[in-house]
Amino acid sequence: MTEAATRHAPGAPCWVSLMVHGLDATQEFYGDLFGWEFSPGPGQLGPYVRALLGGKEVAGIGRLPADRHLPIAWTPYLATDDADATAETIRSCGGTVGVGPLDAADAGRMAIASDPSGAVFGIWQAAAHRGIALRGAHGTPVWNELLTQETASVAKFYQTLFGYHVERAEPGDADCVTLLLDGRPVAALHGLGSALPRDCGPHWMTYFEVTDTDEAVRRVVELGGRVLRPPREGTAGRLATVADPEGAVFTVVRSAER
């Protein structure tokens, strides 16, 4: 269990957030699953809480307006030193900025965007709120992966946006790309081709660390969620893909190095 750095480098995933209809029920689900406690956060986009582990912020959950019927999904935020300049680059590179940039009280400045394939992500210019403050513990975000049709064009988009070094899988292997900052892997892109689920399209997947993958999956089902891909061994560790009661999809993983 380690504290996160006080400042996230531009392009590094720095926060994850979920917008739902049933805020109270969702807090109960994740509080039971991950041991999260909650404190009020900025309310510019409606009621919003920050999830805490040991008093340290690890994620956010907000309530969608009753008349908004958007996909319920975990959204990663990428750090930036200038949200307005990054938003302009997103637009010039074929992406779309759907919300903002706008100030979130004194916490920072943010925008919600989508890449040219349609996958939604956020950008965060930190002020008082630096982002994820704890790494490695049960219930902390540990990895982010874009699931898309093919990686070539979208990798260029993200590389232009934040200057990532792009590391491709060996020729003949799966269509996988790792994004690195200063030599450190920070996220991945995975091209699924026709295997990409049509009902959700290209999307970012958030991975949460757990102490026991099989036990976490059992709790998800008990709490009203469902299993999309059962526990299995992967290069990152033992992982499973699940959905919460409102349908937000995420992956739980016991990392191999634990």
Contacts in CASP RR format, 6 or more apart in sequence:
PFRMAT RR
TARGET T0000
AUTHOR 0000-0000-0000
METHOD contacts of the structure
MODEL  1
MTEAATRHAPGAPCWVSLMVHGLDATQEFYGDLFGWEFSPGPGQLGPYVR
ALLGGKEVAGIGRLPADRHLPIAWTPYLATDDADATAETIRSCGGTVGVG
PLDAADAGRMAIASDPSGAVFGIWQAAAHRGIALRGAHGTPVWNELLTQE
TASVAKFYQTLFGYHVERAEPGDADCVTLLLDGRPVAALHGLGSALPRDC
GPHWMTYFEVTDTDEAVRRVVELGGRVLRPPREGTAGRLATVADPEGAVF
TVVRSAER
1 134 0 8 1.000
1 135 0 8 1.000
1 136 0 8 1.000
1 137 0 8 1.000
2 134 0 8 1.000
2 135 0 8 1.000
2 136 0 8 1.000
3 56 0 8 1.000
3 133 0 8 1.000
3 134 0 8 1.000
3 135 0 8 1.000
4 130 0 8 1.000
4 131 0 8 1.000
4 132 0 8 1.000
4 133 0 8 1.000
4 134 0 8 1.000
4 135 0 8 1.000
6 130 0 8 1.000
7 126 0 8 1.000
7 130 0 8 1.000
8 14 0 8 1.000
8 79 0 8 1.000
8 126 0 8 1.000
8 130 0 8 1.000
8 131 0 8 1.000
8 132 0 8 1.000
9 79 0 8 1.000
9 181 0 8 1.000
9 182 0 8 1.000
10 78 0 8 1.000
10 79 0 8 1.000
10 80 0 8 1.000
10 81 0 8 1.000
10 162 0 8 1.000
11 78 0 8 1.000
11 79 0 8 1.000
11 80 0 8 1.000
11 161 0 8 1.000
11 162 0 8 1.000
11 163 0 8 1.000
11 164 0 8 1.000
11 181 0 8 1.000
11 186 0 8 1.000
12 78 0 8 1.000
12 79 0 8 1.000
12 181 0 8 1.000
12 186 0 8 1.000
13 76 0 8 1.000
13 77 0 8 1.000
13 78 0 8 1.000
13 79 0 8 1.000
13 141 0 8 1.000
13 144 0 8 1.000
13 186 0 8 1.000
13 187 0 8 1.000
14 77 0 8 1.000
14 78 0 8 1.000
14 79 0 8 1.000
14 124 0 8 1.000
14 126 0 8 1.000
14 130 0 8 1.000
14 131 0 8 1.000
14 132 0 8 1.000
15 59 0 8 1.000
15 60 0 8 1.000
15 76 0 8 1.000
15 77 0 8 1.000
15 124 0 8 1.000
15 131 0 8 1.000
15 132 0 8 1.000
16 59 0 8 1.000
16 60 0 8 1.000
16 74 0 8 1.000
16 75 0 8 1.000
16 76 0 8 1.000
16 77 0 8 1.000
16 132 0 8 1.000
16 141 0 8 1.000
16 144 0 8 1.000
16 206 0 8 1.000
17 59 0 8 1.000
17 60 0 8 1.000
17 61 0 8 1.000
17 62 0 8 1.000
17 74 0 8 1.000
17 75 0 8 1.000
17 77 0 8 1.000
18 26 0 8 1.000
18 59 0 8 1.000
18 60 0 8 1.000
18 61 0 8 1.000
18 62 0 8 1.000
18 72 0 8 1.000
18 73 0 8 1.000
18 74 0 8 1.000
18 75 0 8 1.000
18 248 0 8 1.000
19 45 0 8 1.000
19 61 0 8 1.000
19 62 0 8 1.000
19 63 0 8 1.000
19 64 0 8 1.000
19 70 0 8 1.000
19 72 0 8 1.000
19 75 0 8 1.000
20 26 0 8 1.000
20 61 0 8 1.000
20 62 0 8 1.000
20 63 0 8 1.000
20 64 0 8 1.000
20 72 0 8 1.000
20 246 0 8 1.000
20 248 0 8 1.000
21 63 0 8 1.000
21 64 0 8 1.000
21 66 0 8 1.000
21 72 0 8 1.000
21 246 0 8 1.000
22 63 0 8 1.000
22 246 0 8 1.000
23 47 0 8 1.000
23 49 0 8 1.000
23 61 0 8 1.000
23 62 0 8 1.000
23 63 0 8 1.000
25 245 0 8 1.000
26 61 0 8 1.000
26 244 0 8 1.000
26 245 0 8 1.000
26 246 0 8 1.000
27 36 0 8 1.000
27 38 0 8 1.000
27 49 0 8 1.000
27 61 0 8 1.000
29 223 0 8 1.000
29 224 0 8 1.000
29 225 0 8 1.000
29 244 0 8 1.000
29 245 0 8 1.000
30 36 0 8 1.000
30 51 0 8 1.000
30 59 0 8 1.000
30 61 0 8 1.000
30 244 0 8 1.000
31 37 0 8 1.000
31 38 0 8 1.000
31 51 0 8 1.000
32 219 0 8 1.000
32 223 0 8 1.000
33 139 0 8 1.000
33 216 0 8 1.000
33 219 0 8 1.000
33 220 0 8 1.000
33 223 0 8 1.000
34 51 0 8 1.000
34 53 0 8 1.000
34 138 0 8 1.000
34 139 0 8 1.000
34 208 0 8 1.000
34 210 0 8 1.000
35 53 0 8 1.000
35 138 0 8 1.000
35 139 0 8 1.000
36 51 0 8 1.000
36 52 0 8 1.000
36 53 0 8 1.000
36 58 0 8 1.000
36 59 0 8 1.000
36 139 0 8 1.000
37 51 0 8 1.000
37 52 0 8 1.000
37 53 0 8 1.000
37 54 0 8 1.000
37 55 0 8 1.000
38 49 0 8 1.000
38 50 0 8 1.000
38 51 0 8 1.000
38 52 0 8 1.000
38 61 0 8 1.000
39 49 0 8 1.000
39 50 0 8 1.000
39 52 0 8 1.000
40 48 0 8 1.000
40 49 0 8 1.000
40 50 0 8 1.000
41 48 0 8 1.000
41 49 0 8 1.000
41 50 0 8 1.000
41 105 0 8 1.000
41 107 0 8 1.000
42 48 0 8 1.000
42 104 0 8 1.000
42 105 0 8 1.000
42 107 0 8 1.000
43 104 0 8 1.000
43 105 0 8 1.000
44 102 0 8 1.000
44 103 0 8 1.000
44 104 0 8 1.000
44 105 0 8 1.000
45 62 0 8 1.000
45 99 0 8 1.000
46 62 0 8 1.000
46 63 0 8 1.000
46 65 0 8 1.000
47 62 0 8 1.000
47 63 0 8 1.000
48 60 0 8 1.000
48 61 0 8 1.000
48 62 0 8 1.000
48 63 0 8 1.000
49 60 0 8 1.000
49 61 0 8 1.000
49 62 0 8 1.000
50 57 0 8 1.000
50 59 0 8 1.000
50 60 0 8 1.000
51 57 0 8 1.000
51 58 0 8 1.000
51 59 0 8 1.000
51 60 0 8 1.000
51 61 0 8 1.000
52 58 0 8 1.000
53 134 0 8 1.000
53 137 0 8 1.000
53 139 0 8 1.000
53 140 0 8 1.000
54 134 0 8 1.000
56 133 0 8 1.000
56 134 0 8 1.000
57 129 0 8 1.000
57 131 0 8 1.000
57 132 0 8 1.000
57 133 0 8 1.000
57 134 0 8 1.000
58 132 0 8 1.000
58 133 0 8 1.000
58 134 0 8 1.000
58 139 0 8 1.000
58 140 0 8 1.000
58 141 0 8 1.000
59 132 0 8 1.000
59 141 0 8 1.000
64 70 0 8 1.000
71 120 0 8 1.000
71 200 0 8 1.000
72 246 0 8 1.000
72 247 0 8 1.000
72 248 0 8 1.000
73 120 0 8 1.000
73 200 0 8 1.000
73 203 0 8 1.000
73 204 0 8 1.000
73 248 0 8 1.000
73 249 0 8 1.000
74 204 0 8 1.000
74 205 0 8 1.000
74 206 0 8 1.000
74 248 0 8 1.000
74 249 0 8 1.000
74 250 0 8 1.000
75 112 0 8 1.000
75 120 0 8 1.000
75 121 0 8 1.000
75 122 0 8 1.000
75 204 0 8 1.000
76 121 0 8 1.000
76 122 0 8 1.000
76 141 0 8 1.000
76 144 0 8 1.000
76 187 0 8 1.000
76 204 0 8 1.000
76 206 0 8 1.000
77 110 0 8 1.000
77 121 0 8 1.000
77 122 0 8 1.000
77 123 0 8 1.000
77 124 0 8 1.000
77 131 0 8 1.000
78 121 0 8 1.000
78 122 0 8 1.000
78 123 0 8 1.000
78 124 0 8 1.000
78 161 0 8 1.000
78 162 0 8 1.000
79 123 0 8 1.000
79 124 0 8 1.000
79 125 0 8 1.000
79 126 0 8 1.000
80 86 0 8 1.000
80 123 0 8 1.000
80 124 0 8 1.000
80 125 0 8 1.000
80 162 0 8 1.000
81 125 0 8 1.000
82 125 0 8 1.000
83 101 0 8 1.000
83 109 0 8 1.000
83 110 0 8 1.000
83 111 0 8 1.000
83 123 0 8 1.000
83 124 0 8 1.000
83 125 0 8 1.000
84 101 0 8 1.000
84 109 0 8 1.000
86 111 0 8 1.000
86 123 0 8 1.000
86 161 0 8 1.000
87 97 0 8 1.000
87 100 0 8 1.000
87 101 0 8 1.000
87 111 0 8 1.000
87 113 0 8 1.000
87 123 0 8 1.000
89 160 0 8 1.000
89 161 0 8 1.000
90 96 0 8 1.000
90 97 0 8 1.000
90 111 0 8 1.000
90 113 0 8 1.000
90 115 0 8 1.000
90 123 0 8 1.000
90 161 0 8 1.000
91 97 0 8 1.000
93 116 0 8 1.000
93 157 0 8 1.000
93 160 0 8 1.000
93 161 0 8 1.000
94 116 0 8 1.000
94 157 0 8 1.000
95 113 0 8 1.000
95 114 0 8 1.000
95 115 0 8 1.000
95 116 0 8 1.000
95 118 0 8 1.000
95 157 0 8 1.000
96 113 0 8 1.000
96 114 0 8 1.000
96 118 0 8 1.000
97 111 0 8 1.000
97 112 0 8 1.000
97 113 0 8 1.000
98 111 0 8 1.000
98 112 0 8 1.000
98 113 0 8 1.000
98 114 0 8 1.000
99 110 0 8 1.000
99 111 0 8 1.000
99 112 0 8 1.000
100 110 0 8 1.000
100 111 0 8 1.000
100 112 0 8 1.000
101 109 0 8 1.000
101 110 0 8 1.000
101 111 0 8 1.000
101 123 0 8 1.000
101 125 0 8 1.000
102 109 0 8 1.000
102 110 0 8 1.000
102 111 0 8 1.000
103 109 0 8 1.000
104 110 0 8 1.000
104 129 0 8 1.000
106 127 0 8 1.000
106 128 0 8 1.000
107 126 0 8 1.000
107 127 0 8 1.000
107 128 0 8 1.000
107 129 0 8 1.000
108 124 0 8 1.000
108 125 0 8 1.000
108 126 0 8 1.000
108 127 0 8 1.000
108 128 0 8 1.000
108 129 0 8 1.000
109 124 0 8 1.000
109 125 0 8 1.000
109 127 0 8 1.000
110 122 0 8 1.000
110 123 0 8 1.000
110 124 0 8 1.000
110 125 0 8 1.000
111 122 0 8 1.000
111 123 0 8 1.000
112 120 0 8 1.000
112 121 0 8 1.000
112 122 0 8 1.000
113 120 0 8 1.000
113 121 0 8 1.000
113 122 0 8 1.000
113 123 0 8 1.000
114 120 0 8 1.000
114 121 0 8 1.000
115 121 0 8 1.000
115 146 0 8 1.000
115 154 0 8 1.000
115 157 0 8 1.000
115 158 0 8 1.000
115 202 0 8 1.000
116 153 0 8 1.000
116 154 0 8 1.000
116 157 0 8 1.000
117 148 0 8 1.000
117 149 0 8 1.000
117 153 0 8 1.000
117 154 0 8 1.000
117 202 0 8 1.000
118 201 0 8 1.000
118 202 0 8 1.000
119 146 0 8 1.000
119 148 0 8 1.000
119 154 0 8 1.000
119 201 0 8 1.000
119 202 0 8 1.000
119 203 0 8 1.000
119 204 0 8 1.000
120 203 0 8 1.000
120 204 0 8 1.000
121 204 0 8 1.000
124 131 0 8 1.000
132 140 0 8 1.000
132 141 0 8 1.000
134 140 0 8 1.000
135 142 0 8 1.000
136 142 0 8 1.000
136 209 0 8 1.000
136 255 0 8 1.000
137 209 0 8 1.000
138 209 0 8 1.000
138 210 0 8 1.000
138 211 0 8 1.000
139 208 0 8 1.000
139 209 0 8 1.000
139 210 0 8 1.000
140 208 0 8 1.000
140 209 0 8 1.000
141 206 0 8 1.000
141 207 0 8 1.000
141 208 0 8 1.000
141 209 0 8 1.000
142 207 0 8 1.000
142 208 0 8 1.000
142 209 0 8 1.000
142 253 0 8 1.000
142 255 0 8 1.000
143 187 0 8 1.000
143 188 0 8 1.000
143 206 0 8 1.000
143 207 0 8 1.000
143 236 0 8 1.000
143 253 0 8 1.000
144 186 0 8 1.000
144 187 0 8 1.000
144 188 0 8 1.000
144 204 0 8 1.000
144 205 0 8 1.000
144 206 0 8 1.000
144 207 0 8 1.000
145 187 0 8 1.000
145 188 0 8 1.000
145 189 0 8 1.000
145 190 0 8 1.000
145 204 0 8 1.000
145 205 0 8 1.000
145 207 0 8 1.000
146 154 0 8 1.000
146 187 0 8 1.000
146 188 0 8 1.000
146 189 0 8 1.000
146 190 0 8 1.000
146 202 0 8 1.000
146 203 0 8 1.000
146 204 0 8 1.000
146 205 0 8 1.000
147 190 0 8 1.000
147 191 0 8 1.000
147 192 0 8 1.000
147 196 0 8 1.000
147 201 0 8 1.000
147 202 0 8 1.000
147 203 0 8 1.000
147 204 0 8 1.000
147 205 0 8 1.000
148 154 0 8 1.000
148 189 0 8 1.000
148 190 0 8 1.000
148 191 0 8 1.000
148 192 0 8 1.000
148 196 0 8 1.000
148 202 0 8 1.000
149 191 0 8 1.000
149 192 0 8 1.000
149 193 0 8 1.000
149 196 0 8 1.000
149 202 0 8 1.000
150 175 0 8 1.000
150 191 0 8 1.000
150 193 0 8 1.000
151 175 0 8 1.000
151 176 0 8 1.000
151 177 0 8 1.000
151 189 0 8 1.000
151 190 0 8 1.000
151 191 0 8 1.000
154 189 0 8 1.000
154 202 0 8 1.000
155 166 0 8 1.000
155 177 0 8 1.000
155 179 0 8 1.000
155 189 0 8 1.000
158 164 0 8 1.000
158 179 0 8 1.000
158 189 0 8 1.000
159 166 0 8 1.000
159 179 0 8 1.000
162 181 0 8 1.000
164 179 0 8 1.000
164 180 0 8 1.000
164 181 0 8 1.000
164 186 0 8 1.000
165 179 0 8 1.000
165 180 0 8 1.000
165 181 0 8 1.000
165 183 0 8 1.000
166 177 0 8 1.000
166 178 0 8 1.000
166 179 0 8 1.000
166 180 0 8 1.000
167 177 0 8 1.000
167 178 0 8 1.000
167 179 0 8 1.000
167 180 0 8 1.000
167 185 0 8 1.000
168 176 0 8 1.000
168 177 0 8 1.000
169 175 0 8 1.000
169 176 0 8 1.000
169 177 0 8 1.000
174 190 0 8 1.000
174 191 0 8 1.000
175 190 0 8 1.000
175 191 0 8 1.000
175 192 0 8 1.000
175 193 0 8 1.000
176 188 0 8 1.000
176 189 0 8 1.000
176 190 0 8 1.000
176 191 0 8 1.000
177 188 0 8 1.000
177 189 0 8 1.000
177 190 0 8 1.000
178 185 0 8 1.000
178 187 0 8 1.000
178 188 0 8 1.000
178 189 0 8 1.000
179 185 0 8 1.000
179 186 0 8 1.000
179 187 0 8 1.000
179 188 0 8 1.000
179 189 0 8 1.000
180 186 0 8 1.000
196 202 0 8 1.000
200 249 0 8 1.000
203 249 0 8 1.000
205 241 0 8 1.000
205 249 0 8 1.000
205 250 0 8 1.000
205 251 0 8 1.000
206 250 0 8 1.000
206 251 0 8 1.000
207 236 0 8 1.000
207 239 0 8 1.000
207 250 0 8 1.000
207 251 0 8 1.000
207 252 0 8 1.000
207 253 0 8 1.000
208 250 0 8 1.000
208 251 0 8 1.000
208 252 0 8 1.000
208 253 0 8 1.000
209 252 0 8 1.000
209 253 0 8 1.000
209 254 0 8 1.000
209 255 0 8 1.000
209 258 0 8 1.000
210 216 0 8 1.000
210 252 0 8 1.000
210 253 0 8 1.000
210 254 0 8 1.000
211 254 0 8 1.000
211 258 0 8 1.000
212 254 0 8 1.000
213 231 0 8 1.000
213 238 0 8 1.000
213 239 0 8 1.000
213 240 0 8 1.000
213 252 0 8 1.000
213 253 0 8 1.000
213 254 0 8 1.000
214 231 0 8 1.000
214 238 0 8 1.000
214 240 0 8 1.000
216 240 0 8 1.000
216 242 0 8 1.000
216 252 0 8 1.000
217 227 0 8 1.000
217 230 0 8 1.000
217 231 0 8 1.000
217 240 0 8 1.000
217 242 0 8 1.000
217 252 0 8 1.000
220 226 0 8 1.000
220 227 0 8 1.000
220 242 0 8 1.000
220 244 0 8 1.000
220 252 0 8 1.000
221 227 0 8 1.000
223 245 0 8 1.000
224 244 0 8 1.000
224 245 0 8 1.000
225 242 0 8 1.000
225 243 0 8 1.000
225 244 0 8 1.000
225 245 0 8 1.000
225 247 0 8 1.000
226 242 0 8 1.000
226 243 0 8 1.000
226 247 0 8 1.000
227 240 0 8 1.000
227 241 0 8 1.000
227 242 0 8 1.000
228 241 0 8 1.000
228 242 0 8 1.000
228 243 0 8 1.000
228 249 0 8 1.000
229 240 0 8 1.000
229 241 0 8 1.000
230 240 0 8 1.000
231 238 0 8 1.000
231 239 0 8 1.000
231 240 0 8 1.000
232 238 0 8 1.000
232 239 0 8 1.000
232 240 0 8 1.000
234 256 0 8 1.000
235 256 0 8 1.000
236 253 0 8 1.000
236 255 0 8 1.000
236 256 0 8 1.000
237 253 0 8 1.000
237 254 0 8 1.000
237 255 0 8 1.000
237 256 0 8 1.000
238 253 0 8 1.000
238 254 0 8 1.000
239 251 0 8 1.000
239 252 0 8 1.000
239 253 0 8 1.000
239 254 0 8 1.000
240 251 0 8 1.000
240 252 0 8 1.000
240 253 0 8 1.000
241 249 0 8 1.000
241 250 0 8 1.000
241 251 0 8 1.000
242 249 0 8 1.000
242 250 0 8 1.000
242 251 0 8 1.000
242 252 0 8 1.000
243 249 0 8 1.000
243 250 0 8 1.000
244 250 0 8 1.000
END
